[in-house]
Amino acid sequence: MFTLLGPDGKPHASLTPGTLGGHRGGKLYGRLDCRAALRAIARGGYVKSRVFFADEATAVAAGYRPCAVCMPQEYAAWRKAWRDK
């Protein structure tokens, strides 16, 4: 069993692992192989706040933003939309 966050930001059990990882404190999400996240995990502080999502739509619905390092196009679109609000 895997624990994923749903669109409401609450954890739920899943039979399949998440496709995206995130950080609860920074409210951001990215690819599981993101070099910035892997560096933070190696330092040890990131793991306690690590969350997982089934897909990008769920992460966005839960109020998370894309990672600028591993998802630069998505981040640019998010930033433009945020500025236009």
Order of alpha helices (4+ residues) and beta strands (2+ residues): beta-beta-beta-beta-alpha-beta-alpha-beta-alpha
